[in-house]
């Protein structure tokens, strides 16, 4: 896990987002910039409702629709990535200034573990060469059990996959 973004990175992504909004003729609202900033201040994966409740609990005046719509804009401009780890729930994470990584997902508790293995780059390079193909990105999710008897508890059937990122107290 990379941890919260630095102030310099937050300034940089806000400028990228402002330019994107201007280019696409979208309004540059303070609420959209607050959503972006909160995403980059947070750590780990989240769903749209996680972000909405986190922002409401902090005291931001933002609607659920604004969070969802801003996430769509951030996806379009490459500042956020969306994943679906075997459920119908979309999980997001910041994308800019964040190294390529892959995920292991526990089928029991929904815990998401990020990992990076340089051998995957070697495999990608070899596949490009063998098949004459230019790889622009990849996604790898490994599913199994986290084998943590103290912390691995099966999720309730209605609960979305959530990363253990220390934000459960932020949900309302």
C-alpha positions as CSV (number, residue, x, y, z in Angstrom):
1,X,0.0,0.0,0.0
2,X,1.4,3.3,-1.0
3,X,-0.1,5.5,1.8
4,X,-1.7,8.8,1.4
5,X,-0.5,11.1,-1.4
6,X,1.9,14.0,-0.8
7,X,0.7,17.6,-1.0
8,X,2.7,18.0,-4.3
9,X,1.0,15.0,-5.8
10,X,-2.4,16.3,-4.8
11,X,-1.6,19.7,-6.3
12,X,-0.5,17.9,-9.5
13,X,-3.6,15.7,-9.9
14,X,-5.9,18.7,-9.2
15,X,-4.2,20.6,-12.1
16,X,-4.6,17.6,-14.4
17,X,-8.3,17.3,-13.4
18,X,-8.9,21.0,-13.9
19,X,-7.4,20.8,-17.4
20,X,-9.4,17.8,-18.2
21,X,-12.7,19.5,-17.1
22,X,-11.8,22.6,-19.1
23,X,-11.0,20.6,-22.2
24,X,-14.2,18.5,-22.0
25,X,-16.3,21.6,-21.1
26,X,-17.3,20.3,-17.7
27,X,-17.9,22.7,-14.8
28,X,-15.0,23.0,-12.3
29,X,-16.8,22.8,-9.0
30,X,-15.3,22.9,-5.5
31,X,-17.1,19.7,-4.7
32,X,-15.5,17.8,-7.6
33,X,-12.1,19.0,-6.4
34,X,-12.9,18.0,-2.8
35,X,-13.8,14.4,-4.0
36,X,-10.5,14.2,-5.9
37,X,-8.5,15.5,-2.9
38,X,-10.2,13.1,-0.5
39,X,-9.5,10.1,-2.8
40,X,-5.8,11.0,-2.9
41,X,-5.6,11.7,0.9
42,X,-7.1,8.3,1.6
43,X,-5.3,5.0,1.5
44,X,-6.4,1.8,-0.2
45,X,-9.5,0.7,-2.0
46,X,-13.0,2.1,-1.5
47,X,-16.4,2.0,-3.0
48,X,-18.4,5.1,-4.0
49,X,-20.6,4.9,-0.8
50,X,-17.4,4.6,1.4
51,X,-16.2,7.9,-0.1
52,X,-19.5,9.6,0.3
53,X,-19.9,8.6,3.9
54,X,-16.2,9.4,4.6
55,X,-16.7,12.9,3.2
56,X,-20.0,13.5,5.1
57,X,-18.4,12.4,8.4
58,X,-15.5,14.9,7.8
59,X,-18.1,17.6,7.3
60,X,-18.0,18.1,3.5
61,X,-21.2,19.2,1.9
62,X,-21.3,16.8,-1.0
63,X,-24.1,14.7,-2.5
64,X,-23.9,11.1,-3.3
65,X,-24.6,11.9,-7.0
66,X,-21.6,14.3,-7.0
67,X,-19.4,11.5,-5.7
68,X,-20.6,9.0,-8.3
69,X,-20.4,11.5,-11.2
70,X,-16.9,12.7,-10.1
71,X,-15.7,9.2,-10.0
72,X,-16.9,8.7,-13.6
73,X,-15.0,11.8,-14.6
74,X,-11.9,10.7,-12.7
75,X,-12.0,7.3,-14.5
76,X,-12.3,9.0,-17.9
77,X,-9.2,11.1,-17.3
78,X,-7.1,8.3,-15.8
79,X,-6.8,9.6,-12.2
80,X,-8.8,6.7,-10.7
81,X,-9.1,3.0,-11.5
82,X,-12.2,0.8,-11.1
83,X,-12.1,-2.9,-10.2
84,X,-14.7,-5.5,-9.7
85,X,-13.3,-8.2,-7.5
86,X,-15.8,-11.0,-8.2
87,X,-18.8,-9.0,-6.9
88,X,-21.3,-6.6,-8.4
89,X,-19.8,-3.8,-6.3
90,X,-17.2,-1.5,-8.0
91,X,-14.1,-0.8,-6.0
92,X,-11.9,2.2,-6.8
93,X,-8.4,3.3,-6.1
94,X,-6.3,6.2,-7.2
95,X,-4.2,5.7,-10.3
96,X,-1.9,8.6,-10.9
97,X,1.6,8.4,-9.4
98,X,0.8,4.9,-8.2
99,X,3.0,2.0,-9.3
100,X,1.5,-0.9,-11.3
101,X,0.3,-3.5,-8.9
102,X,-1.9,-6.6,-8.8
103,X,-4.3,-7.9,-6.2
104,X,-5.0,-11.0,-4.1
105,X,-8.6,-11.1,-2.9
106,X,-9.8,-13.3,0.0
107,X,-13.0,-15.2,-0.9
108,X,-14.0,-15.4,2.8
109,X,-13.6,-11.8,4.2
110,X,-13.0,-9.8,1.0
111,X,-9.6,-8.5,2.2
112,X,-7.6,-7.1,-0.8
113,X,-3.8,-7.4,-0.7
114,X,-1.8,-5.5,-3.2
115,X,1.5,-6.9,-4.6
116,X,4.0,-6.1,-7.2
117,X,6.3,-8.7,-8.8
118,X,8.9,-7.6,-11.4
119,X,8.7,-11.1,-13.0
120,X,5.3,-10.0,-14.4
121,X,7.0,-7.3,-16.4
122,X,9.4,-9.9,-17.8
123,X,6.4,-12.1,-18.8
124,X,4.7,-9.1,-20.5
125,X,7.9,-8.3,-22.4
126,X,8.3,-11.9,-23.6
127,X,4.6,-12.0,-24.7
128,X,5.0,-8.8,-26.7
129,X,8.0,-10.2,-28.4
130,X,6.5,-13.7,-29.1
131,X,3.2,-12.4,-30.4
132,X,4.2,-9.0,-31.9
133,X,1.8,-7.3,-29.5
134,X,2.1,-4.0,-27.7
135,X,0.8,-4.4,-24.1
136,X,-0.4,-1.1,-22.7
137,X,-1.5,-2.4,-19.3
138,X,-2.7,-5.4,-17.4
139,X,-4.9,-6.5,-14.6
140,X,-4.3,-9.6,-12.4
141,X,-6.5,-10.7,-9.5
142,X,-5.8,-13.9,-7.6
143,X,-8.6,-15.3,-5.5
144,X,-8.2,-17.5,-2.4
145,X,-8.2,-17.4,1.3
146,X,-6.1,-15.1,3.4
147,X,-5.6,-17.9,6.1
148,X,-5.7,-15.4,8.9
149,X,-7.9,-17.2,11.5
150,X,-7.9,-14.1,13.9
151,X,-9.1,-11.6,11.3
152,X,-10.7,-13.6,8.5
153,X,-14.4,-13.7,9.0
154,X,-16.9,-14.4,6.2
155,X,-18.6,-11.3,4.9
156,X,-22.3,-10.9,5.3
157,X,-24.1,-11.7,2.1
158,X,-25.1,-8.1,1.5
159,X,-21.7,-6.5,2.3
160,X,-19.6,-5.3,-0.5
161,X,-15.9,-6.2,-0.7
162,X,-13.9,-3.8,1.4
163,X,-10.2,-3.4,1.8
164,X,-8.9,-3.4,5.3
165,X,-7.7,0.2,5.1
166,X,-8.6,1.5,8.5
167,X,-11.6,3.5,7.4
168,X,-14.5,1.5,8.9
169,X,-14.9,4.2,11.6
170,X,-15.5,6.6,8.7
171,X,-18.6,4.9,7.5
172,X,-22.0,6.1,8.7
